[in-house]
Amino acid sequence: MQATILTLRTTVIPTNKPLTPPPNRRRCLLITAQSQAAVTPDPPSPPTVKLNKYSSRVTEPKSQGGSQAMLYGVGLSEDDMSKPQVGISSVWYEGNPCNMHLLKLSDKVKRGVEDAGMVGFRFNAVGVSDAISMGTRGMSFSLQSRDLIADSIETVMGASGMMAISLFPVVIKICQVHFIAMGRLNRPSLMVYGGTIKPGHFQGNTYDIVSAFQCYGEYVSGSISDEQRMNVVRNSCPGAGACGGMYTANTMASAIEAMGMSLPYRSVGLELTLDDFQKVSDEVPFLADLKPSGKYVMEDMHKIGGTPAVIRYLLEFGYLDGDCMTVTGRTMAENAKSYTCLPEGQTGVNPIKKTGHIQILRGNLAPEGSVAKITGKEGLHFSGPALVFEGEEAMLAAISENPMSFKGKVVVIRGEGPKGGPGMPEMLTPTSAITGAGLGKDVALLTDGRFSGGSHGFVVGHVCPEAQEGGPIGLIQNGDAISIDVQKRAINVQLTDDELNERRKTWTPPPYKANRGTLHKYIKNVQSASMGCVTDE
């Protein structure tokens, strides 16, 4: 717990280097013929700061008798009063495989903190299950909980004398919000990822959570029976951990590790735009053949060395800044001296294409931008007539009635933005239904909502401005011709400005879907998706 957040700069190096391995590939960059002891990094230097800097404010002054009485009341001894206090935050609760094991994990960390001569206090933040709430109005609470979790962690730590924090995120946005809280507090912090779930196995088949979503599309298209559908559902989640593919939680955990715990958005004063994400996507190759669009799950990557081995691989190719400081107190390159290499002959991590899969599209349908997830397997261009739905429930009802009526269409799901959703629900259920119905290459889907990491296909989300705010996506009608050109980064509806303006004159904003409580508060404060859906100025 000596380390703090030491850098805010990204470690990605823009480069157009070829993907041919350098001559010393077999030496695996930092591995030499020296003994293991020779490459083991030196231990970090002892801290020079006062470790109980914050806790001493309540444990030492004689004027803080009330504070000290409360701490004696929870079982601290007189010796404990001079020790630094560490907050141990988790999002444990029993109703979700992603979170159900975190109480035991936090207990182990508490014992480790105490063994190191410090005082550990565990506390919980709320957590929601995106996979359980997906496809229901409960999903409106998912993105909104990002602010709620960050606020609660900041509140507990800010009101206490705890000098450091260990955090246990697993699911999707929870990885992000812990770093938002860390950035706000600017105290020594360490994220301990709760890990990935194992894949499920049944009758020779391998399943994960996306299998459970996609089997509905297979069922409504008649390719599987209801009994086969239930076999998938019963065997997709065999235990604890985050969803098993390279979905949002595992993606965020891997990215955070590779970035040396650098932080996103306004909580640390780092300005990011949509164009920054396009720049990284243009300059860093698409490396791993992982689900949802690939073959493997995170357990497979773990078997060949995991994220540390991939970090070492990226350092070798010059795609990471080895001088970037990390929370271990060492640089990225120093950490990598003890990482294993990707084994020769492995097939999971190899350059698939020279650029990433995130593409930022703009046009008269998304003048403030949109985000496409395009791996290349779906093609780079899609044109077709619009098939418009007010919310995902209407779309799901329609595809269950006649899946083939979707073929060749650009499916528009609107009213799912930050304000309109509210909370910008994820559209994994619709994309899974399309893919499961065998329409993945025959349908494009665009929305002012967002996508789970498990979504794949020709999909475009984050369309801004959103329909609730009068964006062009709210003016589209059935049959309008829509064109999506990934190479030109363009998304347009074949309507003139005059035609769009005429429609806007008769448009009225739909009523908010929440008029009280936390969701109403969120609607009134949240900014657009292009601004990161932040709720503070």
LUMSE-674536 format. One record per residue (C-alpha): residue in one letter; x negated, y, z negated; residue number from 1; chain. Coordinates in steps of 0.25 Angstrom, whole numbers, plus 5000, padded with zeros to 4 digits. Layout:
N
resn, xx, yy, zz, resi, chain
A, X, Y, Z, NUM, A;
...
END
This chain:
537
resn, xx, yy, zz, resi, chain
M, 5000, 5000, 5000, 1, A;
Q, 4988, 5009, 5002, 2, A;
A, 4991, 5013, 5016, 3, A;
T, 5000, 5024, 5020, 4, A;
I, 5006, 5028, 5034, 5, A;
L, 4993, 5034, 5040, 6, A;
T, 4997, 5037, 5054, 7, A;
L, 5008, 5042, 5062, 8, A;
R, 5002, 5040, 5076, 9, A;
T, 5006, 5029, 5085, 10, A;
T, 4995, 5019, 5088, 11, A;
V, 4999, 5016, 5102, 12, A;
I, 4989, 5021, 5112, 13, A;
P, 4994, 5025, 5126, 14, A;
T, 4987, 5017, 5136, 15, A;
N, 4988, 5012, 5150, 16, A;
K, 4978, 5001, 5148, 17, A;
P, 4980, 4988, 5156, 18, A;
L, 4985, 4976, 5148, 19, A;
T, 4973, 4967, 5152, 20, A;
P, 4966, 4962, 5139, 21, A;
P, 4952, 4969, 5137, 22, A;
P, 4940, 4960, 5138, 23, A;
N, 4939, 4957, 5123, 24, A;
R, 4953, 4952, 5122, 25, A;
R, 4949, 4938, 5117, 26, A;
R, 4941, 4945, 5106, 27, A;
C, 4954, 4951, 5102, 28, A;
L, 4949, 4965, 5100, 29, A;
L, 4945, 4966, 5086, 30, A;
I, 4941, 4951, 5084, 31, A;
T, 4926, 4948, 5085, 32, A;
A, 4917, 4936, 5082, 33, A;
Q, 4915, 4942, 5068, 34, A;
S, 4921, 4935, 5056, 35, A;
Q, 4935, 4938, 5051, 36, A;
A, 4930, 4945, 5039, 37, A;
A, 4922, 4955, 5049, 38, A;
V, 4935, 4959, 5055, 39, A;
T, 4944, 4960, 5043, 40, A;
P, 4947, 4975, 5040, 41, A;
D, 4941, 4981, 5028, 42, A;
P, 4951, 4984, 5016, 43, A;
P, 4957, 4998, 5016, 44, A;
S, 4950, 5008, 5007, 45, A;
P, 4956, 5010, 4993, 46, A;
P, 4967, 5021, 4993, 47, A;
T, 4962, 5034, 4988, 48, A;
V, 4976, 5040, 4985, 49, A;
K, 4984, 5039, 4972, 50, A;
L, 4993, 5027, 4975, 51, A;
N, 5003, 5031, 4965, 52, A;
K, 5004, 5045, 4971, 53, A;
Y, 5019, 5045, 4971, 54, A;
S, 5023, 5036, 4959, 55, A;
S, 5014, 5043, 4950, 56, A;
R, 5023, 5055, 4952, 57, A;
V, 5034, 5048, 4943, 58, A;
T, 5025, 5038, 4935, 59, A;
E, 5014, 5048, 4929, 60, A;
P, 5020, 5062, 4925, 61, A;
K, 5026, 5062, 4911, 62, A;
S, 5037, 5071, 4917, 63, A;
Q, 5042, 5058, 4925, 64, A;
G, 5046, 5050, 4913, 65, A;
G, 5060, 5047, 4919, 66, A;
S, 5053, 5042, 4932, 67, A;
Q, 5044, 5033, 4923, 68, A;
A, 5055, 5028, 4914, 69, A;
M, 5062, 5023, 4927, 70, A;
L, 5050, 5016, 4932, 71, A;
Y, 5048, 5009, 4918, 72, A;
G, 5062, 5005, 4919, 73, A;
V, 5060, 4997, 4932, 74, A;
G, 5048, 4990, 4925, 75, A;
L, 5036, 4997, 4928, 76, A;
S, 5025, 4997, 4917, 77, A;
E, 5016, 5008, 4912, 78, A;
D, 5005, 5003, 4922, 79, A;
D, 5014, 5003, 4933, 80, A;
M, 5017, 5018, 4932, 81, A;
S, 5003, 5021, 4937, 82, A;
K, 5004, 5012, 4949, 83, A;
P, 5009, 5016, 4963, 84, A;
Q, 5023, 5012, 4967, 85, A;
V, 5027, 5006, 4980, 86, A;
G, 5041, 5006, 4986, 87, A;
I, 5044, 4993, 4993, 88, A;
S, 5056, 4995, 5002, 89, A;
S, 5064, 4984, 5010, 90, A;
V, 5077, 4983, 5017, 91, A;
W, 5080, 4970, 5011, 92, A;
Y, 5094, 4964, 5011, 93, A;
E, 5100, 4950, 5012, 94, A;
G, 5109, 4952, 5024, 95, A;
N, 5099, 4953, 5036, 96, A;
P, 5087, 4943, 5040, 97, A;
C, 5079, 4955, 5043, 98, A;
N, 5079, 4960, 5028, 99, A;
M, 5083, 4948, 5019, 100, A;
H, 5068, 4945, 5016, 101, A;
L, 5063, 4958, 5012, 102, A;
L, 5066, 4958, 4997, 103, A;
K, 5057, 4946, 4996, 104, A;
L, 5046, 4953, 5004, 105, A;
S, 5047, 4966, 4996, 106, A;
D, 5046, 4958, 4983, 107, A;
K, 5032, 4953, 4989, 108, A;
V, 5028, 4967, 4992, 109, A;
K, 5032, 4972, 4978, 110, A;
R, 5023, 4961, 4972, 111, A;
G, 5012, 4965, 4981, 112, A;
V, 5013, 4979, 4977, 113, A;
E, 5013, 4976, 4962, 114, A;
D, 5000, 4966, 4965, 115, A;
A, 4993, 4979, 4971, 116, A;
G, 4995, 4986, 4958, 117, A;
M, 5007, 4995, 4962, 118, A;
V, 5022, 4995, 4959, 119, A;
G, 5032, 4991, 4969, 120, A;
F, 5047, 4995, 4970, 121, A;
R, 5056, 4988, 4980, 122, A;
F, 5068, 4995, 4985, 123, A;
N, 5077, 4993, 4997, 124, A;
A, 5082, 5001, 5009, 125, A;
V, 5095, 4997, 5016, 126, A;
G, 5094, 4989, 5029, 127, A;
V, 5103, 4985, 5039, 128, A;
S, 5103, 4973, 5049, 129, A;
D, 5104, 4978, 5063, 130, A;
A, 5106, 4963, 5068, 131, A;
I, 5118, 4961, 5059, 132, A;
S, 5124, 4975, 5062, 133, A;
M, 5121, 4975, 5077, 134, A;
G, 5133, 4975, 5086, 135, A;
T, 5142, 4981, 5075, 136, A;
R, 5144, 4995, 5070, 137, A;
G, 5135, 4992, 5058, 138, A;
M, 5124, 4994, 5068, 139, A;
S, 5126, 5009, 5066, 140, A;
F, 5120, 5008, 5052, 141, A;
S, 5107, 5002, 5058, 142, A;
L, 5099, 5015, 5063, 143, A;
Q, 5106, 5023, 5052, 144, A;
S, 5099, 5014, 5042, 145, A;
R, 5086, 5019, 5047, 146, A;
D, 5088, 5032, 5040, 147, A;
L, 5094, 5026, 5028, 148, A;
I, 5083, 5016, 5026, 149, A;
A, 5072, 5027, 5028, 150, A;
D, 5079, 5037, 5019, 151, A;
S, 5081, 5026, 5008, 152, A;
I, 5066, 5022, 5008, 153, A;
E, 5062, 5037, 5008, 154, A;
T, 5072, 5040, 4997, 155, A;
V, 5067, 5029, 4988, 156, A;
M, 5052, 5031, 4990, 157, A;
G, 5054, 5046, 4990, 158, A;
A, 5061, 5046, 4976, 159, A;
S, 5051, 5037, 4970, 160, A;
G, 5036, 5037, 4966, 161, A;
M, 5033, 5025, 4976, 162, A;
M, 5020, 5028, 4984, 163, A;
A, 5021, 5018, 4994, 164, A;
I, 5031, 5009, 5001, 165, A;
S, 5032, 4995, 5007, 166, A;
L, 5044, 4993, 5017, 167, A;
F, 5050, 4981, 5022, 168, A;
P, 5058, 4983, 5035, 169, A;
V, 5063, 4973, 5045, 170, A;
V, 5074, 4977, 5054, 171, A;
I, 5074, 4986, 5065, 172, A;
K, 5075, 5001, 5061, 173, A;
I, 5070, 4997, 5046, 174, A;
C, 5056, 4996, 5051, 175, A;
Q, 5057, 5010, 5057, 176, A;
V, 5064, 5017, 5045, 177, A;
H, 5054, 5012, 5035, 178, A;
F, 5043, 5019, 5042, 179, A;
I, 5052, 5032, 5043, 180, A;
A, 5053, 5031, 5027, 181, A;
M, 5038, 5029, 5027, 182, A;
G, 5035, 5041, 5035, 183, A;
R, 5045, 5050, 5027, 184, A;
L, 5038, 5045, 5014, 185, A;
N, 5024, 5045, 5019, 186, A;
R, 5019, 5036, 5008, 187, A;
P, 5011, 5024, 5009, 188, A;
S, 5019, 5013, 5016, 189, A;
L, 5019, 5000, 5022, 190, A;
M, 5030, 4992, 5030, 191, A;
V, 5031, 4977, 5028, 192, A;
Y, 5039, 4971, 5039, 193, A;
G, 5049, 4961, 5035, 194, A;
G, 5045, 4952, 5047, 195, A;
T, 5052, 4945, 5059, 196, A;
I, 5062, 4934, 5058, 197, A;
K, 5059, 4920, 5064, 198, A;
P, 5066, 4916, 5077, 199, A;
G, 5078, 4906, 5075, 200, A;
H, 5077, 4892, 5082, 201, A;
F, 5089, 4883, 5086, 202, A;
Q, 5090, 4872, 5095, 203, A;
G, 5077, 4876, 5102, 204, A;
N, 5081, 4890, 5104, 205, A;
T, 5074, 4902, 5097, 206, A;
Y, 5083, 4914, 5093, 207, A;
D, 5082, 4927, 5086, 208, A;
I, 5092, 4939, 5083, 209, A;
V, 5093, 4943, 5097, 210, A;
S, 5097, 4929, 5101, 211, A;
A, 5109, 4931, 5092, 212, A;
F, 5113, 4944, 5098, 213, A;
Q, 5111, 4939, 5113, 214, A;
C, 5119, 4926, 5110, 215, A;
Y, 5132, 4934, 5110, 216, A;
G, 5130, 4938, 5125, 217, A;
E, 5127, 4924, 5128, 218, A;
Y, 5140, 4919, 5122, 219, A;
V, 5149, 4930, 5128, 220, A;
S, 5142, 4926, 5142, 221, A;
G, 5145, 4912, 5140, 222, A;
S, 5131, 4907, 5140, 223, A;
I, 5132, 4901, 5126, 224, A;
S, 5143, 4895, 5117, 225, A;
D, 5147, 4901, 5104, 226, A;
E, 5140, 4890, 5097, 227, A;
Q, 5127, 4893, 5104, 228, A;
R, 5129, 4907, 5100, 229, A;
M, 5130, 4904, 5085, 230, A;
N, 5118, 4895, 5086, 231, A;
V, 5110, 4907, 5090, 232, A;
V, 5116, 4916, 5080, 233, A;
R, 5113, 4906, 5068, 234, A;
N, 5099, 4904, 5072, 235, A;
S, 5094, 4918, 5076, 236, A;
C, 5089, 4923, 5063, 237, A;
P, 5083, 4912, 5055, 238, A;
G, 5078, 4920, 5043, 239, A;
A, 5072, 4934, 5038, 240, A;
G, 5065, 4944, 5047, 241, A;
A, 5067, 4954, 5058, 242, A;
C, 5073, 4950, 5071, 243, A;
G, 5063, 4942, 5078, 244, A;
G, 5060, 4947, 5091, 245, A;
M, 5053, 4960, 5095, 246, A;
Y, 5065, 4968, 5091, 247, A;
T, 5066, 4981, 5083, 248, A;
A, 5061, 4976, 5069, 249, A;
N, 5049, 4968, 5074, 250, A;
T, 5046, 4979, 5085, 251, A;
M, 5046, 4990, 5074, 252, A;
A, 5037, 4982, 5064, 253, A;
S, 5027, 4979, 5075, 254, A;
A, 5027, 4993, 5080, 255, A;
I, 5025, 4998, 5066, 256, A;
E, 5014, 4989, 5063, 257, A;
A, 5007, 4993, 5076, 258, A;
M, 5009, 5008, 5073, 259, A;
G, 5002, 5007, 5060, 260, A;
M, 5015, 5011, 5053, 261, A;
S, 5017, 5024, 5061, 262, A;
L, 5030, 5030, 5060, 263, A;
P, 5042, 5034, 5069, 264, A;
Y, 5049, 5048, 5070, 265, A;
R, 5052, 5060, 5061, 266, A;
S, 5049, 5053, 5048, 267, A;
V, 5034, 5056, 5050, 268, A;
G, 5035, 5067, 5060, 269, A;
L, 5031, 5059, 5072, 270, A;
E, 5038, 5064, 5084, 271, A;
L, 5042, 5053, 5094, 272, A;
T, 5050, 5054, 5107, 273, A;
L, 5056, 5044, 5116, 274, A;
D, 5045, 5047, 5126, 275, A;
D, 5034, 5042, 5115, 276, A;
F, 5041, 5028, 5116, 277, A;
Q, 5041, 5028, 5131, 278, A;
K, 5026, 5032, 5131, 279, A;
V, 5022, 5020, 5122, 280, A;
S, 5031, 5011, 5130, 281, A;
D, 5024, 5015, 5143, 282, A;
E, 5010, 5013, 5137, 283, A;
V, 5011, 5001, 5129, 284, A;
P, 5014, 4987, 5135, 285, A;
F, 5025, 4978, 5132, 286, A;
L, 5018, 4967, 5125, 287, A;
A, 5026, 4956, 5118, 288, A;
D, 5036, 4946, 5124, 289, A;
L, 5045, 4947, 5112, 290, A;
K, 5060, 4946, 5111, 291, A;
P, 5070, 4953, 5114, 292, A;
S, 5065, 4953, 5128, 293, A;
G, 5054, 4943, 5127, 294, A;
K, 5051, 4929, 5122, 295, A;
Y, 5045, 4929, 5108, 296, A;
V, 5049, 4934, 5094, 297, A;
M, 5041, 4940, 5083, 298, A;
E, 5038, 4927, 5077, 299, A;
D, 5031, 4923, 5089, 300, A;
M, 5022, 4936, 5089, 301, A;
H, 5019, 4933, 5074, 302, A;
K, 5013, 4920, 5078, 303, A;
I, 5003, 4926, 5088, 304, A;
G, 4998, 4937, 5078, 305, A;
G, 5010, 4946, 5076, 306, A;
T, 5010, 4962, 5077, 307, A;
P, 4995, 4962, 5072, 308, A;
A, 4991, 4954, 5084, 309, A;
V, 4998, 4963, 5094, 310, A;
I, 4992, 4975, 5087, 311, A;
R, 4978, 4969, 5089, 312, A;
Y, 4982, 4966, 5104, 313, A;
L, 4987, 4981, 5106, 314, A;
L, 4974, 4986, 5100, 315, A;
E, 4966, 4978, 5109, 316, A;
F, 4973, 4984, 5121, 317, A;
G, 4972, 4998, 5116, 318, A;
Y, 4987, 5000, 5113, 319, A;
L, 4985, 5004, 5099, 320, A;
D, 4977, 5014, 5091, 321, A;
G, 4968, 5005, 5082, 322, A;
D, 4964, 5018, 5074, 323, A;
C, 4978, 5020, 5069, 324, A;
M, 4979, 5019, 5054, 325, A;
T, 4989, 5009, 5048, 326, A;
V, 4995, 5006, 5035, 327, A;
T, 4985, 4996, 5031, 328, A;
G, 4975, 5008, 5030, 329, A;
R, 4967, 5003, 5042, 330, A;
T, 4968, 5006, 5057, 331, A;
M, 4976, 4997, 5067, 332, A;
A, 4963, 4992, 5072, 333, A;
E, 4957, 4989, 5058, 334, A;
N, 4970, 4981, 5055, 335, A;
A, 4969, 4974, 5068, 336, A;
K, 4955, 4968, 5065, 337, A;
S, 4963, 4957, 5056, 338, A;
Y, 4974, 4955, 5066, 339, A;
T, 4975, 4942, 5074, 340, A;
C, 4974, 4942, 5089, 341, A;
L, 4985, 4938, 5098, 342, A;
P, 4982, 4924, 5102, 343, A;
E, 4977, 4921, 5116, 344, A;
G, 4988, 4915, 5125, 345, A;
Q, 5000, 4921, 5117, 346, A;
T, 5011, 4925, 5126, 347, A;
G, 5020, 4934, 5116, 348, A;
V, 5011, 4947, 5117, 349, A;
N, 5006, 4950, 5131, 350, A;
P, 5009, 4963, 5139, 351, A;
I, 5022, 4961, 5146, 352, A;
K, 5022, 4974, 5153, 353, A;
K, 5014, 4987, 5152, 354, A;
T, 5024, 4996, 5145, 355, A;
G, 5034, 4994, 5134, 356, A;
H, 5049, 4992, 5135, 357, A;
I, 5054, 5005, 5129, 358, A;
Q, 5058, 5015, 5140, 359, A;
I, 5064, 5029, 5138, 360, A;
L, 5074, 5032, 5148, 361, A;
R, 5080, 5045, 5151, 362, A;
G, 5091, 5051, 5161, 363, A;
N, 5104, 5057, 5162, 364, A;
L, 5110, 5045, 5153, 365, A;
A, 5099, 5047, 5142, 366, A;
P, 5094, 5061, 5143, 367, A;
E, 5087, 5060, 5130, 368, A;
G, 5082, 5046, 5132, 369, A;
S, 5085, 5032, 5130, 370, A;
V, 5077, 5019, 5127, 371, A;
A, 5076, 5007, 5135, 372, A;
K, 5071, 4993, 5131, 373, A;
I, 5065, 4988, 5145, 374, A;
T, 5055, 4977, 5145, 375, A;
G, 5056, 4975, 5160, 376, A;
K, 5063, 4962, 5160, 377, A;
E, 5076, 4970, 5162, 378, A;
G, 5071, 4978, 5174, 379, A;
L, 5068, 4992, 5175, 380, A;
H, 5081, 4998, 5181, 381, A;
F, 5095, 4996, 5179, 382, A;
S, 5107, 5002, 5186, 383, A;
G, 5122, 5000, 5184, 384, A;
P, 5136, 5005, 5180, 385, A;
A, 5138, 5009, 5166, 386, A;
L, 5146, 5000, 5157, 387, A;
V, 5150, 5009, 5145, 388, A;
F, 5153, 5005, 5131, 389, A;
E, 5156, 5013, 5118, 390, A;
G, 5148, 5005, 5109, 391, A;
E, 5142, 4991, 5108, 392, A;
E, 5155, 4984, 5103, 393, A;
A, 5162, 4988, 5116, 394, A;
M, 5150, 4983, 5124, 395, A;
L, 5150, 4969, 5117, 396, A;
A, 5165, 4967, 5118, 397, A;
A, 5164, 4969, 5133, 398, A;
I, 5152, 4960, 5135, 399, A;
S, 5159, 4949, 5127, 400, A;
E, 5171, 4950, 5137, 401, A;
N, 5163, 4950, 5150, 402, A;
P, 5148, 4950, 5150, 403, A;
M, 5146, 4950, 5165, 404, A;
S, 5154, 4963, 5166, 405, A;
F, 5141, 4970, 5161, 406, A;
K, 5132, 4965, 5172, 407, A;
G, 5125, 4976, 5180, 408, A;
K, 5130, 4987, 5170, 409, A;
V, 5123, 4997, 5162, 410, A;
V, 5130, 4995, 5148, 411, A;
V, 5131, 5008, 5141, 412, A;
I, 5134, 5007, 5126, 413, A;
R, 5136, 5021, 5120, 414, A;
G, 5140, 5027, 5107, 415, A;
E, 5129, 5019, 5099, 416, A;
G, 5119, 5031, 5097, 417, A;
P, 5114, 5036, 5084, 418, A;
K, 5126, 5045, 5082, 419, A;
G, 5136, 5037, 5091, 420, A;
G, 5133, 5023, 5085, 421, A;
P, 5130, 5028, 5075, 422, A;
G, 5116, 5023, 5072, 423, A;
M, 5113, 5019, 5086, 424, A;
P, 5116, 5004, 5085, 425, A;
E, 5107, 4994, 5092, 426, A;
M, 5113, 4987, 5104, 427, A;
L, 5107, 4973, 5102, 428, A;
T, 5121, 4967, 5103, 429, A;
P, 5124, 4973, 5116, 430, A;
T, 5111, 4970, 5123, 431, A;
S, 5111, 4956, 5117, 432, A;
A, 5125, 4953, 5123, 433, A;
I, 5120, 4958, 5136, 434, A;
T, 5107, 4949, 5136, 435, A;
G, 5115, 4937, 5130, 436, A;
A, 5125, 4938, 5141, 437, A;
G, 5114, 4937, 5152, 438, A;
L, 5115, 4951, 5156, 439, A;
G, 5102, 4957, 5151, 440, A;
K, 5097, 4960, 5165, 441, A;
D, 5110, 4964, 5171, 442, A;
V, 5115, 4975, 5161, 443, A;
A, 5108, 4988, 5156, 444, A;
L, 5113, 4993, 5142, 445, A;
L, 5111, 5007, 5138, 446, A;
T, 5116, 5013, 5125, 447, A;
D, 5114, 5025, 5115, 448, A;
G, 5112, 5015, 5105, 449, A;
R, 5099, 5008, 5102, 450, A;
F, 5093, 4994, 5104, 451, A;
S, 5088, 4983, 5095, 452, A;
G, 5075, 4978, 5098, 453, A;
G, 5082, 4965, 5101, 454, A;
S, 5089, 4972, 5113, 455, A;
H, 5084, 4969, 5127, 456, A;
G, 5088, 4970, 5141, 457, A;
F, 5090, 4983, 5150, 458, A;
V, 5094, 4992, 5138, 459, A;
V, 5093, 5007, 5135, 460, A;
G, 5096, 5013, 5122, 461, A;
H, 5095, 5026, 5114, 462, A;
V, 5102, 5033, 5125, 463, A;
C, 5101, 5048, 5121, 464, A;
P, 5110, 5056, 5119, 465, A;
E, 5119, 5046, 5114, 466, A;
A, 5134, 5045, 5118, 467, A;
Q, 5139, 5051, 5104, 468, A;
E, 5131, 5064, 5107, 469, A;
G, 5136, 5065, 5122, 470, A;
G, 5124, 5059, 5129, 471, A;
P, 5126, 5054, 5143, 472, A;
I, 5128, 5040, 5139, 473, A;
G, 5141, 5044, 5133, 474, A;
L, 5146, 5049, 5146, 475, A;
I, 5143, 5036, 5154, 476, A;
Q, 5156, 5029, 5160, 477, A;
N, 5158, 5015, 5165, 478, A;
G, 5152, 5013, 5179, 479, A;
D, 5142, 5025, 5179, 480, A;
A, 5129, 5021, 5186, 481, A;
I, 5117, 5020, 5176, 482, A;
S, 5103, 5018, 5180, 483, A;
I, 5091, 5015, 5171, 484, A;
D, 5077, 5015, 5177, 485, A;
V, 5067, 5011, 5167, 486, A;
Q, 5055, 5015, 5176, 487, A;
K, 5060, 5029, 5178, 488, A;
R, 5065, 5029, 5163, 489, A;
A, 5078, 5034, 5168, 490, A;
I, 5093, 5031, 5163, 491, A;
N, 5103, 5038, 5171, 492, A;
V, 5118, 5038, 5174, 493, A;
Q, 5122, 5041, 5188, 494, A;
L, 5130, 5054, 5184, 495, A;
T, 5126, 5068, 5187, 496, A;
D, 5125, 5079, 5176, 497, A;
D, 5138, 5085, 5181, 498, A;
E, 5145, 5071, 5179, 499, A;
L, 5139, 5069, 5165, 500, A;
N, 5143, 5083, 5161, 501, A;
E, 5157, 5081, 5166, 502, A;
R, 5158, 5069, 5157, 503, A;
R, 5152, 5076, 5146, 504, A;
K, 5163, 5086, 5146, 505, A;
T, 5174, 5076, 5143, 506, A;
W, 5165, 5068, 5133, 507, A;
T, 5168, 5069, 5118, 508, A;
P, 5159, 5063, 5107, 509, A;
P, 5165, 5050, 5101, 510, A;
P, 5168, 5051, 5086, 511, A;
Y, 5156, 5046, 5077, 512, A;
K, 5158, 5032, 5072, 513, A;
A, 5155, 5036, 5058, 514, A;
N, 5160, 5048, 5051, 515, A;
R, 5155, 5046, 5037, 516, A;
G, 5144, 5039, 5029, 517, A;
T, 5130, 5036, 5033, 518, A;
L, 5133, 5034, 5048, 519, A;
H, 5139, 5047, 5049, 520, A;
K, 5128, 5054, 5042, 521, A;
Y, 5119, 5047, 5052, 522, A;
I, 5127, 5052, 5064, 523, A;
K, 5126, 5066, 5060, 524, A;
N, 5111, 5066, 5058, 525, A;
V, 5105, 5056, 5068, 526, A;
Q, 5097, 5061, 5080, 527, A;
S, 5097, 5055, 5094, 528, A;
A, 5090, 5042, 5097, 529, A;
S, 5080, 5049, 5105, 530, A;
M, 5076, 5056, 5092, 531, A;
G, 5075, 5043, 5085, 532, A;
C, 5089, 5044, 5078, 533, A;
V, 5082, 5052, 5067, 534, A;
T, 5092, 5058, 5056, 535, A;
D, 5083, 5069, 5052, 536, A;
E, 5078, 5081, 5059, 537, A;
END
